[in-house]
Each structure stands twice: as structure tokens, then as C-alpha cells.
Amino acid sequence: MKKFKIFVIINWFYHKYIILNFEENF
């Protein structure tokens, strides 16, 4: 369960980072 929670947090940050980069580039 702890590993799953860490995975979700990493996934969330990863997507947030992509969205921010996408907005800056376009």
C-alpha cells in the first residue's frame, strides 16, 4: 500500500511537470 501511494505521488508530479512544460512551450 505504501509503494502504491508513492507511485501515485510520483505519477502526479510527473504529469504536472509535463503540463507546465507544455504550457510554456505553446
PDB file of N, CA, C and O in Angstrom:
ATOM      1  N   MET A   1       0.849  -1.207   0.000  1.00  0.00           N
ATOM      2  CA  MET A   1       0.000   0.000   0.000  1.00  0.00           C
ATOM      3  C   MET A   1       0.884   1.257   0.000  1.00  0.00           C
ATOM      4  O   MET A   1       0.580   2.235  -0.683  1.00  0.00           O
ATOM      5  N   LYS A   2       1.963   1.222   0.760  1.00  0.00           N
ATOM      6  CA  LYS A   2       2.853   2.384   0.811  1.00  0.00           C
ATOM      7  C   LYS A   2       3.519   2.614  -0.554  1.00  0.00           C
ATOM      8  O   LYS A   2       3.638   3.752  -1.008  1.00  0.00           O
ATOM      9  N   LYS A   3       3.945   1.541  -1.193  1.00  0.00           N
ATOM     10  CA  LYS A   3       4.564   1.663  -2.518  1.00  0.00           C
ATOM     11  C   LYS A   3       3.578   2.260  -3.513  1.00  0.00           C
ATOM     12  O   LYS A   3       3.951   3.092  -4.340  1.00  0.00           O
ATOM     13  N   PHE A   4       2.331   1.837  -3.433  1.00  0.00           N
ATOM     14  CA  PHE A   4       1.302   2.342  -4.344  1.00  0.00           C
ATOM     15  C   PHE A   4       1.114   3.847  -4.148  1.00  0.00           C
ATOM     16  O   PHE A   4       0.981   4.592  -5.119  1.00  0.00           O
ATOM     17  N   LYS A   5       1.105   4.287  -2.903  1.00  0.00           N
ATOM     18  CA  LYS A   5       0.926   5.712  -2.598  1.00  0.00           C
ATOM     19  C   LYS A   5       2.089   6.518  -3.173  1.00  0.00           C
ATOM     20  O   LYS A   5       1.872   7.582  -3.754  1.00  0.00           O
ATOM     21  N   ILE A   6       3.304   6.032  -3.020  1.00  0.00           N
ATOM     22  CA  ILE A   6       4.485   6.716  -3.560  1.00  0.00           C
ATOM     23  C   ILE A   6       4.387   6.793  -5.083  1.00  0.00           C
ATOM     24  O   ILE A   6       4.709   7.818  -5.683  1.00  0.00           O
ATOM     25  N   PHE A   7       3.938   5.696  -5.701  1.00  0.00           N
ATOM     26  CA  PHE A   7       3.793   5.654  -7.154  1.00  0.00           C
ATOM     27  C   PHE A   7       2.790   6.700  -7.629  1.00  0.00           C
ATOM     28  O   PHE A   7       3.024   7.374  -8.632  1.00  0.00           O
ATOM     29  N   VAL A   8       1.691   6.836  -6.924  1.00  0.00           N
ATOM     30  CA  VAL A   8       0.654   7.825  -7.283  1.00  0.00           C
ATOM     31  C   VAL A   8       1.214   9.247  -7.174  1.00  0.00           C
ATOM     32  O   VAL A   8       0.972  10.078  -8.049  1.00  0.00           O
ATOM     33  N   ILE A   9       1.952   9.522  -6.115  1.00  0.00           N
ATOM     34  CA  ILE A   9       2.529  10.864  -5.918  1.00  0.00           C
ATOM     35  C   ILE A   9       3.526  11.184  -7.032  1.00  0.00           C
ATOM     36  O   ILE A   9       3.512  12.285  -7.584  1.00  0.00           O
ATOM     37  N   ILE A  10       4.393  10.217  -7.361  1.00  0.00           N
ATOM     38  CA  ILE A  10       5.375  10.416  -8.438  1.00  0.00           C
ATOM     39  C   ILE A  10       4.650  10.645  -9.757  1.00  0.00           C
ATOM     40  O   ILE A  10       5.019  11.526 -10.533  1.00  0.00           O
ATOM     41  N   ASN A  11       3.629   9.856 -10.003  1.00  0.00           N
ATOM     42  CA  ASN A  11       2.836   9.968 -11.232  1.00  0.00           C
ATOM     43  C   ASN A  11       2.201  11.354 -11.325  1.00  0.00           C
ATOM     44  O   ASN A  11       2.193  11.971 -12.390  1.00  0.00           O
ATOM     45  N   TRP A  12       1.666  11.837 -10.198  1.00  0.00           N
ATOM     46  CA  TRP A  12       1.015  13.147 -10.158  1.00  0.00           C
ATOM     47  C   TRP A  12       2.013  14.267 -10.474  1.00  0.00           C
ATOM     48  O   TRP A  12       1.725  15.157 -11.274  1.00  0.00           O
ATOM     49  N   PHE A  13       3.184  14.212  -9.841  1.00  0.00           N
ATOM     50  CA  PHE A  13       4.205  15.226 -10.097  1.00  0.00           C
ATOM     51  C   PHE A  13       4.672  15.173 -11.542  1.00  0.00           C
ATOM     52  O   PHE A  13       4.887  16.209 -12.171  1.00  0.00           O
ATOM     53  N   TYR A  14       4.830  13.957 -12.067  1.00  0.00           N
ATOM     54  CA  TYR A  14       5.290  13.768 -13.443  1.00  0.00           C
ATOM     55  C   TYR A  14       4.324  14.407 -14.436  1.00  0.00           C
ATOM     56  O   TYR A  14       4.746  15.101 -15.360  1.00  0.00           O
ATOM     57  N   HIS A  15       3.041  14.175 -14.245  1.00  0.00           N
ATOM     58  CA  HIS A  15       2.032  14.752 -15.133  1.00  0.00           C
ATOM     59  C   HIS A  15       1.965  16.274 -14.984  1.00  0.00           C
ATOM     60  O   HIS A  15       1.825  16.998 -15.971  1.00  0.00           O
ATOM     61  N   LYS A  16       2.063  16.738 -13.769  1.00  0.00           N
ATOM     62  CA  LYS A  16       2.028  18.183 -13.524  1.00  0.00           C
ATOM     63  C   LYS A  16       3.211  18.849 -14.235  1.00  0.00           C
ATOM     64  O   LYS A  16       3.061  19.920 -14.822  1.00  0.00           O
ATOM     65  N   TYR A  17       4.368  18.221 -14.182  1.00  0.00           N
ATOM     66  CA  TYR A  17       5.567  18.753 -14.818  1.00  0.00           C
ATOM     67  C   TYR A  17       5.385  18.821 -16.338  1.00  0.00           C
ATOM     68  O   TYR A  17       5.744  19.823 -16.957  1.00  0.00           O
ATOM     69  N   ILE A  18       4.845  17.791 -16.928  1.00  0.00           N
ATOM     70  CA  ILE A  18       4.591  17.743 -18.379  1.00  0.00           C
ATOM     71  C   ILE A  18       3.612  18.845 -18.776  1.00  0.00           C
ATOM     72  O   ILE A  18       3.827  19.529 -19.776  1.00  0.00           O
ATOM     73  N   ILE A  19       2.552  19.022 -18.013  1.00  0.00           N
ATOM     74  CA  ILE A  19       1.543  20.046 -18.319  1.00  0.00           C
ATOM     75  C   ILE A  19       2.175  21.440 -18.250  1.00  0.00           C
ATOM     76  O   ILE A  19       1.906  22.277 -19.111  1.00  0.00           O
ATOM     77  N   LEU A  20       3.002  21.697 -17.250  1.00  0.00           N
ATOM     78  CA  LEU A  20       3.648  23.004 -17.117  1.00  0.00           C
ATOM     79  C   LEU A  20       4.584  23.259 -18.290  1.00  0.00           C
ATOM     80  O   LEU A  20       4.607  24.362 -18.837  1.00  0.00           O
ATOM     81  N   ASN A  21       5.353  22.251 -18.677  1.00  0.00           N
ATOM     82  CA  ASN A  21       6.262  22.395 -19.814  1.00  0.00           C
ATOM     83  C   ASN A  21       5.486  22.631 -21.097  1.00  0.00           C
ATOM     84  O   ASN A  21       5.879  23.451 -21.927  1.00  0.00           O
ATOM     85  N   PHE A  22       4.400  21.922 -21.255  1.00  0.00           N
ATOM     86  CA  PHE A  22       3.569  22.049 -22.451  1.00  0.00           C
ATOM     87  C   PHE A  22       3.017  23.471 -22.569  1.00  0.00           C
ATOM     88  O   PHE A  22       3.000  24.042 -23.659  1.00  0.00           O
ATOM     89  N   GLU A  23       2.578  24.029 -21.474  1.00  0.00           N
ATOM     90  CA  GLU A  23       2.027  25.390 -21.491  1.00  0.00           C
ATOM     91  C   GLU A  23       3.120  26.415 -21.787  1.00  0.00           C
ATOM     92  O   GLU A  23       2.856  27.416 -22.454  1.00  0.00           O
ATOM     93  N   GLU A  24       4.325  26.186 -21.310  1.00  0.00           N
ATOM     94  CA  GLU A  24       5.416  27.134 -21.555  1.00  0.00           C
ATOM     95  C   GLU A  24       5.861  27.095 -23.014  1.00  0.00           C
ATOM     96  O   GLU A  24       6.232  28.121 -23.582  1.00  0.00           O
ATOM     97  N   ASN A  25       5.823  25.922 -23.609  1.00  0.00           N
ATOM     98  CA  ASN A  25       6.297  25.768 -24.985  1.00  0.00           C
ATOM     99  C   ASN A  25       5.286  26.259 -26.015  1.00  0.00           C
ATOM    100  O   ASN A  25       5.671  26.609 -27.131  1.00  0.00           O
ATOM    101  N   PHE A  26       4.001  26.292 -25.666  1.00  0.00           N
ATOM    102  CA  PHE A  26       2.982  26.658 -26.651  1.00  0.00           C
ATOM    103  C   PHE A  26       2.164  27.889 -26.272  1.00  0.00           C
ATOM    104  O   PHE A  26       1.276  28.295 -27.022  1.00  0.00           O
TER     105      PHE A  26
END
